[in-house]
Amino acid sequence: MKTVSFDIETVLDHEVAERCDYTPSDEFAPFTLHQIVCASAFSVTRMVDGEHLYAVESFSRRTHSEAGLIASVEAAVADANVVFTFNGIRFDLPVLATRAMVHEVHVPRLIDLQNRSRVGRHADLFEQVKRDAAPVSLRQLCSPFSIPVKQTPAARVAKLVADGDWTKLESYCETDAVGCWLAAQFWGKVQEPGLARQTWRDFATWITDHVDEHPGLASFAEVPDVPRSSFRWADVDSLVF
């Protein structure tokens, strides 16, 4: 069983924006006006003996063309049983599809992930959790569980690209890919208290041994304890409501 969580980072494609007379503003630009500058994929493979194998891959414009980035994401999800994204249906996948068409890259798996009738193949955490509630960001979704995502403001992505700081951008993207997967463990295992935190502990052990390879994920090596009650009563846990 293999699950893959991926995330992409984009910046405004100014040439495309000019063609449709789009004026940049503080609002997030429509997905068709973005170009991809970085992508990260985090995979977890559960072996028959119950052991988990982890892998983190990042691709950026430091070493890849945009077409190469798209092809790398396609390859990363090709053999996945389940793919996790956050707002992938409304942003990541449409952007990938648009840019794939621009560069004439064949991406059948990514296109398939947009098919809502393929239940269980793609889990968009944003849609699964939000439902009829107000929209939330990935950081807001992860905050109750102290999952360390979005440590760099999204507005700084363009500056990191302009500065050529690809290492920081890749770390930022990796953090969100891993954070999305962890958040899915908590939100998807509500009927199994404690299991998501144990899953995090297993991953923390792995990242501790591989922190030199993925220094941007060092913050995941510390798993927060279950919070203590903030009520004054010492026996609040015994109260029946």
Disulfide bonds with the S-S distance in Angstrom:
none
